[in-house]
Amino acid sequence: MPVITEIADLKRICQRRVPRMFYDYAESGSWTEQTFRENTDDFSRVHLRQKVAVDITGRSTAMPMLGQDCTMPVALAPVGMLGMQNADGDIKAA
């Protein structure tokens, strides 16, 4: 199993495993690709900090989602195009 420590590692794996036309489609934007570049630039400014040895006994992932209490609120964005990357990818994600 490959070691994945950052998004660039995932991109390299994807580039090797996915047909080139699908990889190129996912790694670009439509027409001028302005939105793609802006999103990439915005995400590059987000920095996550690792916290070690922090007391988490009082933490909870519970919160309301769409008006209902959820112990672990997880949702998927539209994934219909995921089928291009992996056979039945949208079904597997669900």
The first five atom37 places (N, CA, C, CB, O) and aatype in JSON, in Angstrom:
{
  "aatype": [12, 14, 19, 9, 16, 6, 9, 0, 3, 10, 11, 1, 9, 4, 5, 1, 1, 19, 14, 1, 12, 13, 18, 3, 18, 0, 6, 15, 7, 15, 17, 16, 6, 5, 16, 13, 1, 6, 2, 16, 3, 3, 13, 15, 1, 19, 8, 10, 1, 5, 11, 19, 0, 19, 3, 9, 16, 7, 1, 15, 16, 0, 12, 14, 12, 10, 7, 5, 3, 4, 16, 12, 14, 19, 0, 10, 0, 14, 19, 7, 12, 10, 7, 12, 5, 2, 0, 3, 7, 3, 9, 11, 0, 0],
  "atom_mask": [
    [1, 1, 1, 1, 1],
    [1, 1, 1, 1, 1],
    [1, 1, 1, 1, 1],
    [1, 1, 1, 1, 1],
    [1, 1, 1, 1, 1],
    [1, 1, 1, 1, 1],
    [1, 1, 1, 1, 1],
    [1, 1, 1, 1, 1],
    [1, 1, 1, 1, 1],
    [1, 1, 1, 1, 1],
    [1, 1, 1, 1, 1],
    [1, 1, 1, 1, 1],
    [1, 1, 1, 1, 1],
    [1, 1, 1, 1, 1],
    [1, 1, 1, 1, 1],
    [1, 1, 1, 1, 1],
    [1, 1, 1, 1, 1],
    [1, 1, 1, 1, 1],
    [1, 1, 1, 1, 1],
    [1, 1, 1, 1, 1],
    [1, 1, 1, 1, 1],
    [1, 1, 1, 1, 1],
    [1, 1, 1, 1, 1],
    [1, 1, 1, 1, 1],
    [1, 1, 1, 1, 1],
    [1, 1, 1, 1, 1],
    [1, 1, 1, 1, 1],
    [1, 1, 1, 1, 1],
    [1, 1, 1, 0, 1],
    [1, 1, 1, 1, 1],
    [1, 1, 1, 1, 1],
    [1, 1, 1, 1, 1],
    [1, 1, 1, 1, 1],
    [1, 1, 1, 1, 1],
    [1, 1, 1, 1, 1],
    [1, 1, 1, 1, 1],
    [1, 1, 1, 1, 1],
    [1, 1, 1, 1, 1],
    [1, 1, 1, 1, 1],
    [1, 1, 1, 1, 1],
    [1, 1, 1, 1, 1],
    [1, 1, 1, 1, 1],
    [1, 1, 1, 1, 1],
    [1, 1, 1, 1, 1],
    [1, 1, 1, 1, 1],
    [1, 1, 1, 1, 1],
    [1, 1, 1, 1, 1],
    [1, 1, 1, 1, 1],
    [1, 1, 1, 1, 1],
    [1, 1, 1, 1, 1],
    [1, 1, 1, 1, 1],
    [1, 1, 1, 1, 1],
    [1, 1, 1, 1, 1],
    [1, 1, 1, 1, 1],
    [1, 1, 1, 1, 1],
    [1, 1, 1, 1, 1],
    [1, 1, 1, 1, 1],
    [1, 1, 1, 0, 1],
    [1, 1, 1, 1, 1],
    [1, 1, 1, 1, 1],
    [1, 1, 1, 1, 1],
    [1, 1, 1, 1, 1],
    [1, 1, 1, 1, 1],
    [1, 1, 1, 1, 1],
    [1, 1, 1, 1, 1],
    [1, 1, 1, 1, 1],
    [1, 1, 1, 0, 1],
    [1, 1, 1, 1, 1],
    [1, 1, 1, 1, 1],
    [1, 1, 1, 1, 1],
    [1, 1, 1, 1, 1],
    [1, 1, 1, 1, 1],
    [1, 1, 1, 1, 1],
    [1, 1, 1, 1, 1],
    [1, 1, 1, 1, 1],
    [1, 1, 1, 1, 1],
    [1, 1, 1, 1, 1],
    [1, 1, 1, 1, 1],
    [1, 1, 1, 1, 1],
    [1, 1, 1, 0, 1],
    [1, 1, 1, 1, 1],
    [1, 1, 1, 1, 1],
    [1, 1, 1, 0, 1],
    [1, 1, 1, 1, 1],
    [1, 1, 1, 1, 1],
    [1, 1, 1, 1, 1],
    [1, 1, 1, 1, 1],
    [1, 1, 1, 1, 1],
    [1, 1, 1, 0, 1],
    [1, 1, 1, 1, 1],
    [1, 1, 1, 1, 1],
    [1, 1, 1, 1, 1],
    [1, 1, 1, 1, 1],
    [1, 1, 1, 1, 1]
  ],
  "atom_positions": [
    [[0.84, -1.18, 0.0], [0.0, 0.0, 0.0], [0.89, 1.25, 0.0], [-0.96, 0.0, 1.22], [1.84, 1.33, 0.78]],
    [[0.59, 2.2, -0.87], [1.43, 3.41, -0.94], [1.26, 4.29, 0.29], [1.09, 4.21, -2.2], [0.2, 4.3, 0.93]],
    [[2.3, 5.02, 0.6], [2.25, 5.98, 1.71], [1.67, 7.28, 1.17], [3.68, 6.21, 2.34], [2.15, 7.83, 0.19]],
    [[0.62, 7.75, 1.84], [-0.05, 8.98, 1.42], [0.08, 9.99, 2.55], [-1.56, 8.73, 1.05], [-0.48, 9.79, 3.63]],
    [[0.81, 11.06, 2.31], [1.0, 12.08, 3.34], [0.46, 13.44, 2.93], [2.47, 12.21, 3.67], [0.35, 14.34, 3.76]],
    [[0.11, 13.6, 1.66], [-0.43, 14.87, 1.2], [-1.24, 14.64, -0.08], [0.72, 15.9, 0.95], [-1.19, 13.56, -0.68]],
    [[-1.97, 15.66, -0.48], [-2.83, 15.56, -1.67], [-2.02, 15.23, -2.92], [-3.59, 16.88, -1.88], [-2.5, 14.5, -3.79]],
    [[-0.81, 15.74, -3.02], [0.03, 15.44, -4.19], [0.26, 13.94, -4.34], [1.38, 16.17, -4.07], [0.35, 13.44, -5.46]],
    [[0.36, 13.22, -3.21], [0.52, 11.76, -3.27], [-0.71, 11.12, -3.9], [0.77, 11.18, -1.87], [-0.59, 10.21, -4.72]],
    [[-1.89, 11.58, -3.52], [-3.12, 11.05, -4.09], [-3.21, 11.36, -5.58], [-4.34, 11.62, -3.37], [-3.66, 10.52, -6.37]],
    [[-2.79, 12.55, -5.97], [-2.82, 12.92, -7.4], [-1.91, 12.01, -8.21], [-2.4, 14.39, -7.58], [-2.28, 11.58, -9.31]],
    [[-0.72, 11.7, -7.69], [0.2, 10.82, -8.41], [-0.4, 9.42, -8.58], [1.56, 10.73, -7.68], [-0.29, 8.81, -9.64]],
    [[-1.04, 8.91, -7.53], [-1.68, 7.59, -7.61], [-2.81, 7.62, -8.63], [-2.21, 7.16, -6.22], [-2.94, 6.72, -9.46]],
    [[-3.62, 8.67, -8.56], [-4.74, 8.81, -9.49], [-4.25, 8.88, -10.92], [-5.57, 10.05, -9.16], [-4.81, 8.25, -11.81]],
    [[-3.19, 9.64, -11.15], [-2.66, 9.8, -12.5], [-2.18, 8.47, -13.08], [-1.51, 10.82, -12.5], [-2.31, 8.23, -14.28]],
    [[-1.64, 7.61, -12.23], [-1.18, 6.3, -12.69], [-2.34, 5.34, -12.95], [-0.24, 5.69, -11.66], [-2.26, 4.52, -13.86]],
    [[-3.41, 5.44, -12.18], [-4.48, 4.45, -12.24], [-5.65, 4.8, -13.14], [-4.99, 4.21, -10.88], [-6.35, 3.91, -13.62]],
    [[-5.87, 6.09, -13.37], [-7.06, 6.53, -14.11], [-6.68, 6.82, -15.56], [-7.69, 7.8, -13.44], [-5.62, 7.38, -15.81]],
    [[-7.53, 6.44, -16.51], [-7.24, 6.78, -17.92], [-6.97, 8.28, -18.07], [-8.41, 6.34, -18.83], [-7.64, 9.11, -17.45]],
    [[-6.0, 8.61, -18.9], [-5.54, 9.99, -19.02], [-6.66, 10.99, -19.29], [-4.52, 10.09, -20.11], [-6.68, 12.05, -18.68]],
    [[-7.58, 10.67, -20.19], [-8.63, 11.64, -20.53], [-9.5, 11.95, -19.3], [-9.51, 11.1, -21.68], [-9.97, 13.08, -19.15]],
    [[-9.72, 10.98, -18.42], [-10.51, 11.23, -17.22], [-9.71, 12.02, -16.2], [-10.98, 9.9, -16.61], [-10.25, 12.91, -15.54]],
    [[-8.43, 11.71, -16.07], [-7.58, 12.47, -15.15], [-7.5, 13.93, -15.6], [-6.16, 11.84, -15.08], [-7.65, 14.84, -14.78]],
    [[-7.25, 14.14, -16.88], [-7.16, 15.5, -17.4], [-8.46, 16.27, -17.19], [-6.81, 15.48, -18.89], [-8.44, 17.46, -16.88]],
    [[-9.59, 15.59, -17.37], [-10.89, 16.24, -17.17], [-11.05, 16.67, -15.71], [-12.04, 15.28, -17.57], [-11.5, 17.79, -15.44]],
    [[-10.69, 15.8, -14.79], [-10.86, 16.11, -13.37], [-9.86, 17.16, -12.89], [-10.72, 14.85, -12.53], [-10.15, 17.9, -11.94]],
    [[-8.7, 17.25, -13.52], [-7.67, 18.19, -13.11], [-7.68, 19.48, -13.92], [-6.32, 17.54, -13.22], [-6.66, 20.16, -14.01]],
    [[-8.8, 19.8, -14.49], [-8.91, 21.06, -15.23], [-10.3, 21.63, -14.99], [-8.64, 20.84, -16.77], [-11.12, 21.04, -14.28]],
    [[-10.55, 22.74, -15.57], [-11.86, 23.36, -15.44], [-12.45, 23.57, -16.82], [0.0, 0.0, 0.0], [-11.83, 23.24, -17.83]],
    [[-13.62, 24.12, -16.84], [-14.25, 24.36, -18.13], [-13.78, 25.67, -18.74], [-15.77, 24.35, -17.99], [-13.48, 26.63, -18.03]],
    [[-13.72, 25.7, -19.99], [-13.38, 26.83, -20.83], [-12.09, 27.51, -20.39], [-14.5, 27.83, -20.83], [-11.02, 27.0, -20.71]],
    [[-12.14, 28.65, -19.67], [-10.91, 29.37, -19.31], [-10.23, 28.79, -18.07], [-11.22, 30.84, -19.07], [-9.1, 29.16, -17.77]],
    [[-10.88, 27.9, -17.37], [-10.37, 27.25, -16.15], [-10.12, 28.25, -15.02], [-9.09, 26.51, -16.47], [-9.37, 27.95, -14.1]],
    [[-10.76, 29.42, -15.09], [-10.57, 30.45, -14.06], [-11.04, 29.96, -12.7], [-11.31, 31.72, -14.45], [-10.32, 30.12, -11.71]],
    [[-12.23, 29.37, -12.63], [-12.75, 28.9, -11.34], [-11.86, 27.83, -10.76], [-14.18, 28.37, -11.51], [-11.62, 27.81, -9.55]],
    [[-11.37, 26.93, -11.59], [-10.47, 25.88, -11.13], [-9.21, 26.49, -10.49], [-10.08, 24.94, -12.3], [-8.8, 26.09, -9.4]],
    [[-8.61, 27.46, -11.18], [-7.41, 28.11, -10.65], [-7.7, 28.84, -9.34], [-6.84, 29.09, -11.68], [-6.91, 28.77, -8.4]],
    [[-8.82, 29.55, -9.28], [-9.17, 30.28, -8.06], [-9.4, 29.33, -6.89], [-10.42, 31.14, -8.29], [-8.95, 29.59, -5.78]],
    [[-10.1, 28.22, -7.15], [-10.32, 27.24, -6.08], [-9.01, 26.63, -5.61], [-11.27, 26.14, -6.55], [-8.79, 26.46, -4.42]],
    [[-8.13, 26.31, -6.56], [-6.83, 25.75, -6.21], [-6.02, 26.75, -5.38], [-6.05, 25.36, -7.48], [-5.4, 26.37, -4.38]],
    [[-6.03, 28.0, -5.78], [-5.32, 29.04, -5.03], [-5.91, 29.2, -3.63], [-5.38, 30.37, -5.78], [-5.16, 29.31, -2.65]],
    [[-7.24, 29.21, -3.53], [-7.88, 29.36, -2.22], [-7.51, 28.21, -1.28], [-9.42, 29.43, -2.38], [-7.17, 28.44, -0.12]],
    [[-7.57, 26.98, -1.79], [-7.25, 25.83, -0.94], [-5.77, 25.79, -0.57], [-7.64, 24.54, -1.64], [-5.41, 25.24, 0.47]],
    [[-4.91, 26.35, -1.41], [-3.48, 26.34, -1.09], [-3.18, 27.24, 0.11], [-2.66, 26.79, -2.31], [-2.14, 27.09, 0.75]],
    [[-4.07, 28.17, 0.41], [-3.87, 29.06, 1.55], [-4.41, 28.47, 2.86], [-4.54, 30.4, 1.28], [-4.23, 29.07, 3.92]],
    [[-5.06, 27.33, 2.8], [-5.58, 26.68, 4.0], [-4.49, 25.8, 4.6], [-6.86, 25.82, 3.68], [-3.93, 24.94, 3.92]],
    [[-4.18, 26.02, 5.86], [-3.15, 25.25, 6.54], [-3.78, 24.54, 7.73], [-1.97, 26.15, 6.99], [-4.44, 25.17, 8.56]],
    [[-3.57, 23.24, 7.83], [-4.08, 22.45, 8.94], [-2.95, 22.21, 9.93], [-4.69, 21.11, 8.45], [-1.81, 21.94, 9.54]],
    [[-3.28, 22.31, 11.2], [-2.28, 22.09, 12.24], [-2.6, 20.78, 12.95], [-2.24, 23.27, 13.24], [-3.74, 20.54, 13.35]],
    [[-1.61, 19.97, 13.11], [-1.77, 18.72, 13.85], [-1.64, 19.02, 15.33], [-0.72, 17.66, 13.4], [-0.72, 19.71, 15.77]],
    [[-2.57, 18.48, 16.11], [-2.49, 18.64, 17.56], [-2.24, 17.26, 18.17], [-3.8, 19.28, 18.14], [-2.94, 16.3, 17.85]],
    [[-1.26, 17.18, 19.03], [-0.87, 15.92, 19.64], [-1.0, 16.04, 21.15], [0.59, 15.53, 19.23], [-0.77, 17.11, 21.72]],
    [[-1.37, 14.94, 21.8], [-1.49, 14.89, 23.26], [-2.49, 15.92, 23.78], [-0.11, 15.12, 23.9], [-2.21, 16.62, 24.76]],
    [[-3.64, 16.01, 23.14], [-4.71, 16.91, 23.56], [-5.82, 16.08, 24.17], [-5.24, 17.78, 22.37], [-6.22, 15.06, 23.59]],
    [[-6.33, 16.49, 25.32], [-7.42, 15.76, 25.98], [-8.7, 15.89, 25.14], [-7.65, 16.3, 27.43], [-9.2, 16.99, 24.93]],
    [[-9.22, 14.76, 24.67], [-10.41, 14.78, 23.83], [-11.59, 14.08, 24.48], [-10.12, 14.15, 22.5], [-12.55, 13.71, 23.8]],
    [[-11.54, 13.88, 25.79], [-12.62, 13.14, 26.46], [-13.97, 13.85, 26.35], [-12.27, 12.94, 27.93], [-15.01, 13.19, 26.34]],
    [[-13.99, 15.17, 26.26], [-15.25, 15.89, 26.19], [-15.69, 16.24, 24.78], [0.0, 0.0, 0.0], [-16.68, 16.96, 24.62]],
    [[-14.99, 15.76, 23.76], [-15.32, 16.1, 22.37], [-16.43, 15.23, 21.83], [-14.09, 15.96, 21.49], [-16.64, 14.1, 22.29]],
    [[-17.15, 15.75, 20.86], [-18.23, 15.01, 20.21], [-18.35, 15.47, 18.77], [-19.58, 15.2, 20.97], [-18.13, 16.64, 18.46]],
    [[-18.7, 14.55, 17.9], [-18.94, 14.92, 16.51], [-20.42, 15.2, 16.27], [-18.46, 13.8, 15.58], [-20.8, 15.6, 15.17]],
    [[-21.25, 15.0, 17.28], [-22.7, 15.18, 17.13], [-23.06, 16.63, 16.83], [-23.43, 14.7, 18.39], [-22.49, 17.56, 17.4]],
    [[-24.03, 16.79, 15.93], [-24.57, 18.12, 15.62], [-25.81, 17.94, 14.75], [-23.5, 19.01, 14.9], [-25.99, 16.89, 14.13]],
    [[-26.65, 18.95, 14.69], [-27.83, 18.82, 13.82], [-27.44, 18.94, 12.35], [-28.89, 19.88, 14.19], [-26.57, 19.72, 11.98]],
    [[-28.12, 18.16, 11.53], [-27.9, 18.22, 10.09], [-29.25, 18.11, 9.42], [-26.93, 17.08, 9.6], [-29.96, 17.11, 9.58]],
    [[-29.61, 19.12, 8.67], [-30.92, 19.19, 8.03], [-32.05, 19.01, 9.04], [-31.03, 18.12, 6.93], [-33.05, 18.35, 8.77]],
    [[-31.86, 19.61, 10.22], [-32.9, 19.59, 11.23], [-32.98, 18.32, 12.06], [0.0, 0.0, 0.0], [-33.87, 18.2, 12.91]],
    [[-32.09, 17.37, 11.84], [-32.09, 16.14, 12.62], [-30.75, 15.99, 13.33], [-32.37, 14.91, 11.72], [-29.7, 16.33, 12.78]],
    [[-30.8, 15.46, 14.57], [-29.56, 15.23, 15.31], [-28.82, 14.05, 14.71], [-29.85, 14.99, 16.81], [-29.4, 13.0, 14.44]],
    [[-27.54, 14.24, 14.5], [-26.69, 13.18, 13.94], [-25.48, 13.0, 14.85], [-26.24, 13.52, 12.48], [-24.88, 13.98, 15.29]],
    [[-25.13, 11.74, 15.14], [-23.96, 11.49, 15.97], [-22.67, 11.7, 15.19], [-23.99, 10.08, 16.54], [-21.65, 12.08, 15.77]],
    [[-22.71, 11.47, 13.88], [-21.54, 11.73, 13.04], [-22.03, 12.24, 11.69], [-20.66, 10.44, 12.87], [-22.25, 11.46, 10.77]],
    [[-22.2, 13.55, 11.57], [-22.77, 14.1, 10.34], [-21.8, 14.05, 9.17], [-23.21, 15.54, 10.57], [-20.82, 14.8, 9.12]],
    [[-22.08, 13.17, 8.24], [-21.25, 13.03, 7.04], [-22.19, 13.05, 5.85], [-20.38, 11.71, 7.08], [-23.23, 12.39, 5.86]],
    [[-21.84, 13.81, 4.84], [-22.68, 13.89, 3.64], [-21.79, 13.89, 2.41], [-23.58, 15.16, 3.67], [-20.62, 14.26, 2.47]],
    [[-22.35, 13.47, 1.31], [-21.64, 13.47, 0.04], [-22.22, 14.56, -0.86], [-21.71, 12.09, -0.65], [-23.43, 14.73, -0.95]],
    [[-21.35, 15.27, -1.52], [-21.79, 16.22, -2.54], [-22.22, 15.4, -3.76], [-20.65, 17.25, -2.91], [-22.0, 14.18, -3.79]],
    [[-22.82, 16.01, -4.74], [-23.17, 15.25, -5.95], [-21.95, 14.53, -6.5], [-23.77, 16.17, -7.02], [-20.9, 15.14, -6.71]],
    [[-22.09, 13.24, -6.73], [-20.96, 12.43, -7.16], [-21.25, 11.69, -8.46], [-20.58, 11.44, -6.07], [-20.62, 10.67, -8.76]],
    [[-22.19, 12.19, -9.24], [-22.58, 11.51, -10.47], [-21.44, 11.29, -11.44], [0.0, 0.0, 0.0], [-21.41, 10.28, -12.14]],
    [[-20.5, 12.23, -11.51], [-19.37, 12.1, -12.43], [-18.3, 11.15, -11.91], [-18.75, 13.46, -12.69], [-17.35, 10.83, -12.62]],
    [[-18.46, 10.68, -10.68], [-17.49, 9.76, -10.1], [-17.41, 8.47, -10.91], [-17.84, 9.46, -8.65], [-16.39, 7.79, -10.89]],
    [[-18.47, 8.14, -11.6], [-18.48, 6.95, -12.44], [-17.44, 7.0, -13.54], [0.0, 0.0, 0.0], [-17.04, 5.96, -14.06]],
    [[-16.98, 8.2, -13.9], [-15.9, 8.33, -14.9], [-14.58, 7.85, -14.32], [-15.77, 9.79, -15.38], [-13.74, 7.31, -15.04]],
    [[-14.39, 8.04, -13.02], [-13.12, 7.7, -12.39], [-13.04, 6.23, -11.97], [-12.9, 8.58, -11.19], [-11.96, 5.64, -11.96]],
    [[-14.19, 5.66, -11.63], [-14.21, 4.28, -11.17], [-15.58, 3.7, -11.52], [-13.92, 4.18, -9.61], [-16.6, 4.34, -11.3]],
    [[-15.6, 2.5, -12.06], [-16.87, 1.87, -12.42], [-17.79, 1.84, -11.22], [-16.65, 0.45, -12.96], [-17.4, 1.37, -10.15]],
    [[-19.01, 2.35, -11.36], [-20.0, 2.43, -10.28], [-19.48, 3.25, -9.11], [-20.38, 1.02, -9.8], [-19.87, 3.01, -7.97]],
    [[-18.6, 4.22, -9.37], [-18.02, 5.04, -8.31], [-19.06, 5.76, -7.49], [0.0, 0.0, 0.0], [-18.91, 5.88, -6.28]],
    [[-20.13, 6.26, -8.14], [-21.16, 6.97, -7.39], [-21.9, 6.02, -6.45], [-22.15, 7.65, -8.36], [-22.27, 6.41, -5.35]],
    [[-22.11, 4.8, -6.88], [-22.79, 3.8, -6.04], [-21.87, 3.4, -4.88], [-23.19, 2.54, -6.89], [-22.32, 3.27, -3.74]],
    [[-20.58, 3.19, -5.17], [-19.64, 2.82, -4.13], [-19.51, 3.92, -3.08], [-18.28, 2.5, -4.73], [-19.4, 3.63, -1.89]],
    [[-19.52, 5.18, -3.51], [-19.41, 6.29, -2.55], [-20.61, 6.31, -1.62], [-19.29, 7.64, -3.3], [-20.47, 6.54, -0.42]],
    [[-21.8, 6.06, -2.16], [-23.01, 6.06, -1.32], [-22.97, 4.9, -0.36], [-24.29, 5.99, -2.19], [-23.9, 4.71, 0.43]]
  ]
}
